[in-house]
Structures are given as structure tokens and as C-alpha cells.
Amino acid sequence: MNYFHFQKKYQTRTACICGLDKCKDVVKAFRKIEDVRGNVQRIPNSIASSRKSSIQSVNEFYIKRLLAHRRDGNKNGLSKQRNERPPKKTTRSTASCTKKEDVFVALWHFDKVLLQQYLSSGNDTSLPKMIDKKMAIAHGILGADGCYSNADIHKQWNDKKKIPILESEHVVLVPTFYSVTEAFNDITKANVSFEDFQLVRNAETKLQARPSIRSSTISLCSSQDCNGQSNSLISNLSNSKKRKGPTLNMDSVRSIQSLPKRQCTEYLNALHSSIDEYKKWASTEINRLNEKADQLDLYERLLGEAQVKIKQIELERDAACKELKESNDCKFDEDDILEKLKRMGGLNRISLVSKNGVCTDPNISRQLYGFRDFEFCIDFLETVFEIKYEEPIQSTISAGYNKGLTDIEQCLLTLVYTNTRWGYDILGLMFGVASVSTVGDYIIKWMPLLGERGDMMSSLLMFMDEDSYEALEPKS
């Protein structure tokens, strides 16, 4: 057994005669987990107060065996005893009143077999001074496998025949365990049992503190005063909690039989009705629980499907990452990549803005920008708005300050919007702009400026001559 719960108060003192430096720490550790080994036991006094020679003999033998099991430490502890002063008023001499002060030893120094036999109940506070030899053998503490030997047996002698009395052979129960390391190992094991004990104790405390719920029992009247009380019996039944079901004290069965026939019939009918109502409620409750179980099964199935989809998505993501890594490992010249993007066809930022992109086709340039010659369109925008054309090198723009489309690209995006009326999302995909709101900001910014420049040019038409028109004609 690893744990011996102690239900009483510990001795206030913790001093032990063993002389071990760590003994006090061991005692405090056992007291922390409420183990009996944290208590201390009084050592039989080396000078007994009793006049009986047998008691004096046992005490002297006990001290002798105590020193035999641990001579140095126990001897030093016993040497700290001082003689008590005799009382002031006594009829006995001072010499006969001389007595040593009591000293103590910690209970963890005793064998665990003794603790289990005598202190496991938690009510006893100390071990006996000695036990019968036969009982010691039965406990397994005397002999080769025990903690005591024949040297620990105290024999009572027959003074007349000068021989020991076999019936009076006793084993003195002196402390024999002085290993601090093993003691701390025992504390670790006992702590586990103490935690389990605390859980049980807390549960019992909660049960005791919980308010008692009165069951819907039926108080029956005797046959003498049952007249006019049959209705109260029926009302008690009808007011009972159906969730717990109708209950009946077994002691009241005879009282039911002692009722008059009419009241007994009314009572039994009311009880039968209460049972039927409880059955209906139980059936409804079972159906509700079955529905909950079906919902739980559905949730589990959906969760399983979601987990399968998640795993599939993760596999696809891993495959895409692997493919991207392989593509990044391939080394291409940057100019070759841009040239391929320009020629690859389709509408993207590079093919739409580059001078040798898809807009080299006059029809496409006219449909998108309203100019048959794309280079003329670029020159026109640079001249009218005093902005600079830059060749694009990325199909998309990145987030951050000054990383959006250039002014030329913003004007081109606005021209596409005015000539096609495509939505912001499509224009964003074409020019590599992820945010629809950003596309809207570009259009709101450049639409009024384009309209203003158009109005200014239309108002100057009357002042233009044939040479001016020829100068504005595309070179191609």
C-alpha cells in the first residue's frame, strides 16, 4: 500500500531523533498529502515513571534495540534529553522523581507493513510498543524477509527457575527505515493516491452540498382518517414530475390495501393514468433523442466529406507548388519571355500596351482605343497630357506605393472602357489589376481629362487648315 490517509491532527512538533538532515522535509511532504507518516510518535522513556520493573525492562530493551538499528543518529537524539525537575510538593525523594523528557521519532521510519496493519484506518496516531512473536511472524516482519530479527525479541524471565517464559516473548517495534531517497520515492507514489482521494472527497462533498430533490412519493392515509382525502392522493399523483416517473414507497403498499375499496380504486386509476403519461413523455423523449442522433450522424458524415475535400485541396496545392517550383528552376532570358508574352496573343497588360503587341492590328487598335494607329495613339497621349510611355515588363501590378499602372496605361484602360463598355472586373483582368475599386479610380481620374481635351480640340477645328490635317494624319 502506497498511501495511509491520516484523519486526525498532527503533532505540533516535527523534531525527530534520527539525526537526518532531510527528515523534517520528509515529514512536511507527508503532511502536505495528509499521510500518517508525517506524524511523530513518542519514544518510550528511558526512565519510566512506573514502579513496575517489567515496564522499566521493556523500555530499556526498546532503547537498546533503537540504538542497534541506528546507533549514531538515535544516540545523539537521545542525548538531548534533559532530566525533568521534580515537583515542588512531593512525598517522594528527588532521586525517585527523576525522569527524562520525552523525545519523538517520525512514523515514516517504521516499516510500511506495520503502518498498514495498525494505522491504515486513519484513526490511530501511533504504533504499539511491542507485539506478540506469533503475530509478528504472521505479519511477515520477523525473520529473513522481515525488518526484525530474533535480537529484537524481548523475553520475560521466570525469576525462580531463571528461564524465559515462552508465552511472554514479544517483538519491540522500533524504527528501522532511514533511507531519505526511498522516502521521497514513497512520497511521489503516495501523491498519486492522494490526488485520487481528493477527487473522491470533492465528489462526496458536492453530493452532500447538493440540495435534496424530493421524489414524487405518495403519502397515504390510514384507514381511519382516509375519508375525504382520496382527492388529495390523486392531486399528488397529477402534480408529480413526469420526467422522473411516478414513484411509490414500498412501505405504503399495506396502506394502499387498507384503504376502502372506492378510494383504493380511485388511487390505482390515478396511478395508472400517471404511468401512461410518463410512458408518453418517455416515447417523445426517445424520438427526440433519435432525431438528435440522426443529426449527429449527418454532421459526422459532412465532416468526413469536408476532411476528404480538404485533403484533396492540399494535394492539389502541393502539386501546384511543385510545378511552380519546377517552372522557377527553368532559366529563361527575360527579353525572350517578354517577347513570347507579346506574341502569345490574348489580351494582357504586355500585349495591350506594347507597341509590337496585339494592337499592331489596326482593327483591334480602333476597336479598343479608337485609333487605327497604336503608335499615333501613344504619341497623341504623350503630347496632350505630357506623360511618358514606358514599355511594360510584368503582366500584373503588385501592391504598394507607386507600383500601379503608369499614366499611359491608365489612359489606355480608360479608352478601352469608353470604346467597349466592358466591366471593371474584365478590365482588371486584362491590365493585371486585381482590385475592382482601383480600376474605378483610374477611370474616374482620366475620363474627365479625356473629355476636356476632346472639347478643346473640337473647338479649334475652324482654325485648322489642310496642312494641319495632313500633319495629324498617321505616318503609316
Buried (B, 14 or more C-beta within 10 A) or exposed (E): EBBBBBEEEBBEEBBBBBBBEEBEBBBEBBBEBBBBBBBBBEBBBBEBEEEEEEBBBBBBBBBBBBBBBBEEBBBEBBEEBEEBEBEEEEEEEEEEBEBBEEBBBBBBBBBBBBBEBBBBEBEBBBBEBBBEBEEBEEBEBBEEEBBBEEEBBBEBEEEEEEEBEEEBBBBBBBBBBBEBEEBEEBBEEBBEBBEEBEEEEEEEEEEEEEEEEEBBBBEBBEEEEBEEBBEEBBEBBEEBEBEEBBEBEEEBEEBBEBBEEEBBEBBEEBBEBBBEBBEEEEEEEEEEEEEEEEEEEEEEEEEEEEEEEEEEEEEEEEEEEEEEEEEEEEEEEEEEEBBEBBEEEEBBBBBBBBEEBBBBEBEBBBEBBEBBBBBBBBBBBBEBBEBEBEEBEEBBBEEEEEEBBBBBBBBBBBBBBBBBEEEBEBBBBBBBBEEEEBBBBBBEEBBEEBEEBEEEEEEEEEEEEEEEEEEEEBEE
